[in-house]
Amino acid sequence: MQTGKYDLLIQGGLVVDGTDTPGVTADVAVTDGRIVAVGDLTGSGATEVINATGKVVCPGFVDPHTHYDAQLFWDPYATPSCQHGITSVVMGNCGFSIAPLGDDTDAEYLAAMLVRVEGMSPAALAEGVDWNWRSFGDFLDRFEGNLGVNVAGMVGHSALRRTVMKDDAVTREATPDELIQMQLLLAESLEAGGLGFSTSRSFTHSDGDGRPVPSRTAAVDEVVALCGVCADHPGTTLEWVADGCMNGFTDEEVDLMSRMSLAARRPVNWNVLTIDSARPDDYRNQLAACDRVAEAGG
């Protein structure tokens, strides 16, 4: 038996600690916002005691794929995720971050893209987001001290392309100079706190005018070059949605994933895992891609 004075004592719950070991009935003590003891803490004093009998006590869940970039401005708790035990979210996936911005036309374009791709309410975006930022760092600063969950933001390919190329972002490949500008803008965004680089080549992603989103127009070499920027920023990562995201991967897509991972020296979080009893080979094809990329050194 342990004794001591804690800020919070959670008693009698089934503790599942995320280490893949079986859950055990135990007490959890917290002081100064940190877990300081786990075990039989009967008799220990605490400012607040919670009876967790019959409940599971576990770390908060991490949702690595969200699009809360706009919603957090009017909903800092990221509901309903927080109501399902999620305490950390990653936003800006699929190339759909809403920073950086070059001017107001970029804000208008990205807002329309979110309405089309993510089904967001135009009224909510108009009333809830002021778009009063330009750099990715300025965007992140807007949330400092104002969130009820932990949030990390990916830097989106479509936002980078739109900022540098404007309307041409959806009609042609980038020039060498434009690619350099995108690389510099991505590096600046990562230095300001971006978690990594995200992109999409999925046929399901169209902008507000029904055209392919900017990242879908990019050459393969552009995608790889932007991934390579992450190699210079420790702790970053990659995320992408393949064109064959609903039907397994083509050889060309697996080759691109390999090149992305090798250029960045980072893992690639790919989407979407297709579980369909009518097409069981799809998920096998997708999981096999992981082995092929690993064999290539990614």
C-alpha positions as CSV (number, residue, x, y, z in Angstrom):
1,M,0.0,0.0,0.0
2,Q,1.2,3.5,-0.9
3,T,0.5,6.7,0.9
4,G,0.7,10.3,-0.2
5,K,-1.2,13.3,-1.1
6,Y,-2.2,13.6,-4.7
7,D,-4.2,16.1,-6.8
8,L,-6.3,13.4,-8.3
9,L,-6.9,9.7,-7.5
10,I,-8.8,7.5,-10.0
11,Q,-9.8,4.4,-8.1
12,G,-10.7,0.8,-9.0
13,G,-10.7,1.1,-12.8
14,L,-9.4,-1.5,-15.3
15,V,-6.1,0.1,-16.3
16,V,-5.1,-0.5,-20.0
17,D,-1.9,1.4,-20.5
18,G,-1.3,1.0,-24.2
19,T,1.7,-1.3,-23.9
20,D,-0.2,-4.4,-25.2
21,T,-0.1,-6.0,-21.7
22,P,-3.4,-7.2,-20.2
23,G,-5.5,-4.7,-18.3
24,V,-5.3,-4.8,-14.5
25,T,-7.5,-3.3,-11.8
26,A,-5.6,-0.5,-10.2
27,D,-5.6,3.1,-8.9
28,V,-4.0,5.9,-10.8
29,A,-2.7,9.0,-9.0
30,V,-2.0,12.4,-10.7
31,T,-0.1,15.3,-9.3
32,D,0.7,18.5,-11.2
33,G,-0.9,17.1,-14.3
34,R,1.2,14.0,-14.5
35,I,0.6,10.4,-13.5
36,V,2.9,9.7,-10.4
37,A,1.7,6.3,-9.2
38,V,-0.2,3.3,-10.5
39,G,-1.2,0.4,-8.2
40,D,-3.1,-0.3,-5.0
41,L,-3.3,3.2,-3.5
42,T,-5.9,2.5,-0.9
43,G,-5.8,5.0,1.9
44,S,-3.9,7.6,-0.1
45,G,-5.2,11.2,0.3
46,A,-6.2,13.2,-2.8
47,T,-7.9,16.5,-3.4
48,E,-10.2,14.9,-5.9
49,V,-11.2,11.2,-6.0
50,I,-13.0,9.5,-8.9
51,N,-14.5,6.1,-8.5
52,A,-13.8,4.3,-11.8
53,T,-15.1,0.9,-10.8
54,G,-16.5,-0.9,-13.8
55,K,-14.8,1.5,-16.2
56,V,-11.6,1.4,-18.3
57,V,-8.8,3.9,-17.5
58,C,-6.5,4.4,-20.4
59,P,-4.4,7.0,-22.2
60,G,-6.3,9.3,-24.6
61,F,-6.6,8.1,-28.2
62,V,-4.7,9.7,-31.0
63,D,-6.6,10.3,-34.3
64,P,-4.0,10.7,-37.0
65,H,-6.4,11.7,-39.7
66,T,-8.7,14.6,-39.2
67,H,-9.8,17.8,-41.0
68,Y,-10.4,20.0,-37.9
69,D,-8.3,22.9,-39.4
70,A,-11.3,25.3,-39.7
71,Q,-13.6,23.8,-37.0
72,L,-11.2,24.4,-34.2
73,F,-11.8,28.2,-34.6
74,W,-15.4,27.8,-33.3
75,D,-15.0,24.4,-31.6
76,P,-11.7,24.2,-29.6
77,Y,-12.7,20.9,-28.0
78,A,-12.9,19.2,-31.4
79,T,-16.2,17.6,-30.8
80,P,-17.3,14.9,-31.1
81,S,-13.8,13.4,-31.0
82,C,-13.1,14.5,-27.5
83,Q,-16.3,12.8,-26.4
84,H,-15.0,9.5,-27.6
85,G,-11.7,9.6,-25.7
86,I,-9.6,11.2,-28.3
87,T,-7.2,13.7,-26.8
88,S,-4.8,14.3,-29.7
89,V,-5.6,14.9,-33.3
90,V,-3.6,15.5,-36.5
91,M,-5.2,17.9,-39.0
92,G,-4.2,19.2,-42.4
93,N,-4.3,15.8,-44.1
94,C,-4.7,15.0,-47.8
95,G,-3.0,18.3,-48.7
96,F,-6.0,20.2,-47.3
97,S,-4.4,22.6,-44.7
98,I,-5.7,26.1,-44.7
99,A,-2.3,27.6,-44.3
100,P,-0.1,29.1,-45.7
101,L,-2.0,31.7,-47.6
102,G,-0.7,34.3,-50.1
103,D,-3.7,36.6,-50.2
104,D,-7.5,36.7,-49.7
105,T,-8.1,34.8,-53.0
106,D,-6.2,31.8,-51.6
107,A,-8.5,31.9,-48.5
108,E,-11.6,32.0,-50.8
109,Y,-10.2,29.1,-52.9
110,L,-9.4,26.9,-49.9
111,A,-12.7,27.6,-48.2
112,A,-14.6,26.5,-51.3
113,M,-12.4,23.4,-51.5
114,L,-13.3,22.4,-48.0
115,V,-17.0,22.8,-48.8
116,R,-16.6,20.5,-51.8
117,V,-14.2,17.9,-50.4
118,E,-15.1,17.7,-46.7
119,G,-18.8,18.7,-46.9
120,M,-18.2,21.7,-44.6
121,S,-20.9,24.3,-44.1
122,P,-20.3,27.5,-46.1
123,A,-22.2,29.4,-43.4
124,A,-20.0,28.0,-40.6
125,L,-16.8,28.8,-42.5
126,A,-18.0,32.3,-43.3
127,E,-19.0,33.1,-39.7
128,G,-16.5,31.0,-37.8
129,V,-13.2,31.6,-39.6
130,D,-11.7,35.1,-40.2
131,W,-8.8,33.8,-42.4
132,N,-6.6,36.5,-40.7
133,W,-3.2,34.9,-41.2
134,R,-0.7,34.3,-43.9
135,S,2.1,32.0,-42.7
136,F,1.7,28.6,-41.2
137,G,3.2,29.8,-38.0
138,D,0.6,32.6,-37.7
139,F,-2.1,30.0,-38.3
140,L,-0.8,27.8,-35.5
141,D,-0.4,30.8,-33.2
142,R,-4.2,31.4,-33.4
143,F,-4.7,28.2,-31.4
144,E,-2.1,28.8,-28.7
145,G,-3.7,28.4,-25.3
146,N,-7.2,28.1,-26.8
147,L,-7.6,24.3,-27.4
148,G,-9.1,21.5,-25.3
149,V,-7.2,18.8,-27.2
150,N,-3.6,18.3,-28.4
151,V,-3.3,19.3,-32.0
152,A,-0.6,18.8,-34.7
153,G,-1.0,20.2,-38.2
154,M,0.3,18.8,-41.5
155,V,1.3,21.3,-44.2
156,G,-0.9,20.7,-47.2
157,H,0.3,20.4,-50.8
158,S,-2.7,22.1,-52.3
159,A,-2.3,25.1,-50.0
160,L,1.4,25.4,-51.0
161,R,0.6,25.1,-54.7
162,R,-2.3,27.6,-54.5
163,T,-0.2,30.1,-52.6
164,V,2.7,30.0,-55.2
165,M,0.8,29.3,-58.4
166,K,-2.7,30.8,-57.9
167,D,-5.2,29.7,-60.6
168,D,-2.4,27.9,-62.5
169,A,-2.2,25.4,-59.6
170,V,-5.0,23.3,-61.1
171,T,-4.0,23.6,-64.8
172,R,-0.3,22.8,-65.2
173,E,2.9,21.5,-63.7
174,A,5.2,23.8,-61.7
175,T,8.2,25.5,-63.2
176,P,11.6,24.9,-61.5
177,D,11.3,28.4,-59.9
178,E,7.8,27.7,-58.6
179,L,8.9,24.4,-57.1
180,I,11.8,26.1,-55.3
181,Q,9.3,28.6,-53.9
182,M,7.1,25.8,-52.7
183,Q,10.0,24.0,-51.1
184,L,11.1,27.2,-49.2
185,L,7.5,27.8,-48.1
186,L,7.2,24.2,-46.8
187,A,10.5,24.5,-45.0
188,E,9.3,27.8,-43.4
189,S,6.1,26.1,-42.4
190,L,7.9,23.1,-40.8
191,E,10.2,25.3,-38.9
192,A,7.2,27.1,-37.5
193,G,5.7,23.9,-36.2
194,G,4.2,21.9,-39.1
195,L,4.2,18.2,-38.4
196,G,5.0,17.2,-42.0
197,F,3.9,17.3,-45.6
198,S,0.5,15.9,-46.8
199,T,-0.7,15.4,-50.4
200,S,-3.5,13.7,-52.4
201,R,-3.7,12.2,-55.9
202,S,-7.2,10.7,-55.3
203,F,-9.8,11.0,-58.0
204,T,-12.3,11.7,-55.3
205,H,-10.8,15.1,-54.4
206,S,-12.1,18.0,-56.4
207,D,-12.1,21.8,-55.7
208,G,-15.0,24.2,-55.4
209,D,-15.3,24.4,-59.2
210,G,-15.2,20.7,-59.6
211,R,-11.6,20.6,-60.9
212,P,-8.9,18.3,-59.5
213,V,-7.4,19.8,-56.4
214,P,-4.0,21.4,-57.0
215,S,-2.0,18.5,-55.6
216,R,-3.5,16.2,-58.3
217,T,-2.0,18.4,-61.1
218,A,1.5,18.2,-59.7
219,A,4.2,16.1,-61.4
220,V,5.5,13.1,-59.5
221,D,8.9,14.7,-59.3
222,E,7.3,17.7,-57.5
223,V,5.7,15.5,-54.9
224,V,9.1,13.7,-54.2
225,A,11.0,17.0,-54.1
226,L,8.6,18.4,-51.5
227,C,8.8,15.2,-49.4
228,G,12.6,15.7,-49.5
229,V,12.2,18.9,-47.5
230,C,11.1,16.9,-44.5
231,A,14.5,15.1,-44.4
232,D,16.0,18.4,-43.1
233,H,13.4,18.6,-40.3
234,P,13.6,15.9,-37.6
235,G,10.4,14.6,-36.2
236,T,8.3,15.3,-39.3
237,T,6.3,12.8,-41.3
238,L,4.4,12.3,-44.6
239,E,0.7,11.6,-45.4
240,W,-0.9,10.9,-48.7
241,V,-4.0,9.6,-50.4
242,A,-3.4,7.6,-53.5
243,D,-5.5,7.7,-56.6
244,G,-6.3,4.1,-56.2
245,C,-7.1,4.7,-52.5
246,M,-10.4,2.7,-52.7
247,N,-9.1,-0.2,-54.9
248,G,-5.6,-1.2,-53.8
249,F,-2.4,0.3,-55.2
250,T,-0.9,0.3,-58.7
251,D,2.8,-0.5,-59.2
252,E,3.3,3.2,-60.0
253,E,1.8,4.3,-56.8
254,V,3.9,1.9,-54.7
255,D,7.0,3.2,-56.6
256,L,5.9,6.7,-55.7
257,M,5.5,5.8,-52.0
258,S,9.0,4.4,-52.1
259,R,10.4,7.5,-53.6
260,M,8.5,9.7,-51.1
261,S,9.8,7.8,-48.1
262,L,13.3,7.6,-49.4
263,A,13.5,11.3,-50.2
264,A,12.2,12.3,-46.8
265,R,13.7,9.5,-44.7
266,R,10.3,9.3,-43.1
267,P,7.3,7.0,-43.0
268,V,4.4,7.5,-45.2
269,N,0.9,7.4,-43.7
270,W,-1.2,6.2,-46.6
271,N,-5.0,6.2,-47.0
272,V,-7.5,4.6,-47.2
273,L,-7.2,0.9,-46.0
274,T,-9.9,-0.9,-48.0
275,I,-11.7,-3.6,-46.0
276,D,-14.3,-5.2,-48.2
277,S,-15.4,-8.8,-48.0
278,A,-16.4,-8.6,-51.7
279,R,-12.8,-7.6,-52.6
280,P,-10.4,-9.1,-50.1
281,D,-7.4,-8.8,-52.4
282,D,-7.6,-5.0,-52.1
283,Y,-6.3,-4.8,-48.5
284,R,-3.8,-7.6,-49.2
285,N,-2.4,-5.5,-52.1
286,Q,-2.2,-2.4,-49.9
287,L,-0.4,-4.2,-47.0
288,A,2.0,-5.8,-49.4
289,A,3.0,-2.3,-50.5
290,C,4.4,-1.7,-47.1
291,D,6.8,-4.7,-47.6
292,R,7.8,-3.5,-51.0
293,V,8.6,0.0,-49.8
294,A,10.6,-1.4,-46.9
295,E,12.5,-3.7,-49.2
296,A,13.4,-0.5,-51.2
297,G,14.8,1.1,-48.1
298,G,11.8,3.2,-47.2
